[in-house]
Amino acid sequence: MLFRYRFVRTSMQVIRTLLGARVTVVGRENIPARGPYIVVLNHTSVVDTPVLLMAFPVMRWRFFAVEKWKYHPIFGPIMAWLGAIYLRRDEVDRQQLREALAALEAGTVFGLAPEARRSFTGKMMSAKDGAAYLASRAHVPILPVGLVNNDVLFANVKRLRRTEIEVRVGRPFVLPDVDGRVRSRDLPAHTHLIMAQIAALLPDRYHGHYQDSPALAALRCGEDPWPYCRALSVNGDGPHE
């Protein structure tokens, strides 16, 4: 199985060179030696997953992918070969969740973008609760990753400019205890915490929906962001662009 990741990783390195891009990993020491854990990232480009595979050590992955890629003549077979779990846009059924949880229980690293869709502006969008749900059910750590300049890669290629891509890896964290089993009404607060952790790794221009988040401001000041996430959830409100 690991042969597949080595092969794709080598192929991606060749393509990266042809595209005139350099990938720098910041915080590599924060990557756990083994799974299970969930990698969460901002989603701005079709190259996000390949960049992630190049930045991380060779390991077993599973990840969610939008169903349209299943039928792509090139990327479809490659993504399925690497362990994609295909889902309809903004829809995850019980079978797909069971498959994801089974992968985590087996010690696999699971990757997903909580926004569940690509941002065409580069700015972060309001996230879904999928990552929070998986982490709360599997009781595994979450590893936040911020991807910088993936969103300008192809524009730079057209202009024959080099792209300096950064993969910023934060410290793993676990969801706070909420006095027992996490319920559906608790998930938005956990999701906001996850997104604040990602945003804290990124330059201001990416913050988008979370730019005015008190939880993000707390993280940047070295304070505990969780009380602000709980407050936003209780008040039924959140940051806006």
C-alpha positions in Angstrom: 0.0 0.0 0.0 2.8 2.5 0.9 4.3 1.9 -2.6 1.3 3.8 -4.0 2.1 6.9 -2.0 5.8 6.7 -2.8 5.0 6.4 -6.5 2.5 9.3 -6.5 4.8 11.4 -4.3 7.7 11.0 -6.8 5.4 11.8 -9.7 4.1 14.9 -8.0 7.7 16.1 -7.3 8.4 15.9 -11.0 5.2 17.9 -11.8 6.0 20.4 -9.1 9.4 21.1 -10.8 7.8 21.5 -14.2 5.3 24.0 -12.7 8.1 26.0 -11.2 7.0 25.6 -7.6 8.9 25.1 -4.4 7.3 23.5 -1.3 8.6 24.5 2.1 7.3 22.8 5.3 7.1 24.9 8.4 6.4 22.9 11.7 7.4 19.5 10.4 8.3 18.5 13.9 4.6 18.8 14.8 3.6 15.8 12.5 3.0 12.8 14.7 5.1 9.7 14.0 2.0 7.6 13.4 -1.8 7.7 13.3 -4.5 7.8 14.0 -5.2 11.5 13.7 -7.2 13.9 11.5 -5.4 16.4 9.3 -7.6 19.5 8.6 -6.6 22.2 6.1 -7.8 25.2 4.1 -8.9 24.3 0.6 -7.9 26.7 -2.2 -6.7 24.6 -5.0 -6.9 21.2 -6.8 -3.2 20.7 -5.8 -3.9 20.8 -2.1 -3.9 17.0 -1.7 -0.8 16.4 -3.8 1.1 19.2 -1.9 0.0 17.5 1.4 1.4 14.2 0.2 4.7 15.8 -0.7 5.0 17.6 2.6 4.2 14.7 4.9 6.2 11.4 5.5 5.0 8.4 3.5 2.1 6.9 5.4 -1.3 5.4 4.9 -4.0 8.0 4.2 -7.8 8.1 3.7 -9.6 11.2 2.7 -13.0 12.6 1.5 -13.2 13.7 -2.1 -16.1 15.2 -4.0 -17.8 12.6 -6.2 -17.2 14.5 -9.4 -13.5 13.4 -9.2 -14.6 9.8 -9.2 -15.4 10.1 -13.0 -12.3 12.0 -14.0 -10.3 9.9 -16.4 -6.9 10.7 -14.7 -7.5 11.9 -11.2 -10.4 9.5 -10.5 -8.4 6.2 -10.6 -5.4 7.8 -8.8 -7.5 9.2 -5.9 -9.4 5.9 -5.5 -6.0 4.1 -5.6 -4.8 6.3 -2.7 -7.9 5.7 -0.6 -10.5 8.4 -1.4 -13.9 8.1 0.0 -16.2 9.8 -2.5 -19.2 11.9 -1.4 -21.8 14.1 -3.0 -21.1 17.8 -2.5 -22.2 18.8 1.0 -23.5 15.3 1.7 -22.1 12.5 3.8 -24.1 9.4 4.4 -23.8 6.9 7.3 -21.8 4.4 5.2 -19.2 7.0 4.4 -18.9 8.0 8.0 -18.5 4.4 9.1 -15.8 3.9 6.5 -13.9 7.0 7.8 -14.3 6.0 11.4 -13.1 2.4 10.6 -10.0 3.9 8.9 -9.2 5.9 12.0 -9.8 2.9 14.3 -7.2 1.0 12.1 -4.6 3.7 12.8 -4.9 5.5 9.4 -4.3 9.2 9.0 -7.5 10.9 7.7 -7.4 14.2 5.7 -10.2 16.6 5.0 -11.0 20.2 4.4 -13.8 21.3 6.9 -15.1 23.8 4.4 -16.1 20.8 2.2 -15.5 22.9 -1.0 -12.8 24.8 -2.6 -12.5 28.6 -2.1 -12.0 30.3 -5.4 -10.9 33.5 -3.7 -8.4 31.9 -1.3 -10.4 33.2 1.7 -11.7 30.8 4.3 -15.4 30.0 4.2 -17.8 28.9 6.8 -17.0 25.2 7.6 -19.2 22.1 8.0 -19.1 19.9 11.1 -17.6 16.8 9.5 -14.1 17.1 11.0 -15.5 17.8 14.5 -17.9 14.9 14.2 -15.2 12.4 13.2 -12.8 13.6 15.9 -15.5 13.5 18.6 -16.5 9.9 17.7 -13.0 8.5 17.1 -11.4 10.4 20.0 -8.3 11.2 18.0 -6.0 14.3 17.8 -6.5 16.9 15.1 -3.5 18.3 13.2 -4.2 21.8 11.7 -2.4 22.6 8.4 -2.4 26.0 6.6 -1.5 26.0 2.9 -0.1 29.2 1.5 0.1 30.2 -2.2 -1.6 27.1 -3.6 -4.3 29.5 -4.7 -1.9 31.5 -7.0 0.1 28.6 -8.4 -1.6 28.3 -11.8 -1.8 32.1 -12.2 1.9 32.2 -11.6 2.5 29.4 -14.1 0.7 31.4 -16.8 3.0 34.4 -16.0 6.1 32.2 -15.9 6.6 33.1 -12.2 8.0 30.8 -9.5 5.6 29.9 -6.7 6.8 29.6 -3.1 4.3 27.2 -1.5 4.3 26.9 2.3 2.8 24.0 4.2 2.4 25.3 7.8 1.8 22.5 10.3 0.4 23.5 13.7 0.5 21.5 16.9 -1.9 18.6 17.3 -4.8 19.3 19.7 -7.8 17.4 21.0 -11.4 18.6 21.2 -12.3 20.0 24.7 -14.3 17.9 27.1 -18.0 18.9 27.2 -19.0 16.7 30.1 -19.8 13.5 28.3 -20.6 12.5 24.7 -20.4 15.3 22.2 -23.9 16.1 20.9 -24.9 17.7 17.6 -25.5 21.1 19.3 -21.8 21.0 20.5 -20.3 20.5 17.0 -20.5 24.1 15.8 -18.3 25.3 18.7 -15.8 22.5 18.0 -15.8 23.3 14.3 -15.1 27.0 15.0 -12.2 25.9 17.2 -10.8 23.8 14.3 -11.1 26.6 11.8 -9.5 29.1 14.2 -6.5 26.8 14.6 -6.1 26.6 10.8 -6.6 30.4 10.4 -3.9 31.1 13.1 -1.4 29.4 10.7 -2.3 31.6 7.7 -1.6 35.2 6.6 -4.4 37.6 7.2 -5.5 37.6 3.5 -6.8 34.0 3.9 -8.9 34.5 7.0 -12.2 35.4 5.2 -15.2 34.2 7.2 -13.0 33.9 10.4 -11.2 37.3 10.2 -13.1 38.8 13.1 -13.2 35.6 15.2 -12.4 36.2 18.9 -11.1 32.7 19.1 -8.5 33.5 16.3 -7.6 36.7 18.1 -7.1 34.7 21.3 -4.8 32.1 19.6 -2.7 34.9 18.1 -2.3 36.3 21.6 -1.4 32.9 23.2 -4.7 32.7 25.0 -7.2 29.8 25.2 -9.6 30.1 22.3 -12.2 27.6 23.6 -14.3 30.0 25.7 -14.8 32.2 22.7 -15.9 29.2 20.6 -18.4 28.2 23.2 -19.8 31.7 23.5 -20.3 32.0 19.7 -22.1 28.6 19.8 -24.4 29.6 22.7 -25.2 32.9 21.1 -26.0 31.3 17.8 -23.7 33.7 16.0 -20.4 33.7 14.4 -17.9 35.9 12.6 -18.7 37.5 9.3 -16.7 38.8 6.4 
